[in-house]
Amino acid sequence: MVDKLLADPTPLTHLYQVLEQRYQAGQLRHSAYIHWHSILDCIDQPEIFRRELLDQAERMCKLRRRTILVGILTEQERIALLYPPPATTPTT
């Protein structure tokens, strides 16, 4: 998703809308709202954007469990990521 967003940031408008809707509906705490907002604002700095979205710290892992990054991948892309083809072994 990170690569896709960096290649084409068009979905950002939708992501900001999802963020606002979830915040207004009380589904996000203020700190999570600010955290997501600050990450999305870094799209023009690919290294920071990638680092923050892929951070393995407990807080970011928790935020990703209820991600706002919806509607970015197609169903085919999701399936390809979830079920990659088995690696083939070279024959000798």
C-alpha positions, -999 to +999 in steps of 0.1 A: +000+000+000+029+024+008+044+019-027+010+024-043+003+056-024+037+070-031+033+062-068-002+078-069-013+099-039-048+104-054-065+082-027-052+106+000-084+126-003-104+095+005-081+086+034-085+120+050-123+116+047-121+082+064-100+097+091-124+125+097-155+102+097-140+078+122-129+106+144-163+124+143-180+090+150-158+085+181-140+055+166-106+072+170-091+089+200-077+123+195-041+110+197-047+084+170-064+110+148-033+133+152-009+104+146-027+093+114-030+129+102+007+136+107+016+104+088-006+113+058+008+148+058+043+133+052+034+119+018+058+144+001+086+129+022+087+092+010+113+080+034+095+094+065+061+083+051+073+047+046+092+046+079+062+058+099+036+036+082+057+005+085+069+012+120+069-020+142+064-001+175+035-013+196+015+020+190+017+018+152+009-019+152-022-011+172-032+017+148-028-005+118-052-032+133-080-006+127-064+010+098-078+040+079-059+027+048-090+013+031-099+011-005-063+014-018-057-021-030-079-040-054-092-074-044-068-090-068-039-071-052-050-081-017-052-118-027-018-117-043-003-103-011-021-126+012-016-157-009+016-154-028+024-182-053+047-209-038+083-204-045+096-228-071+129-247-065+153-250-094+158-284-108+193-297-113 
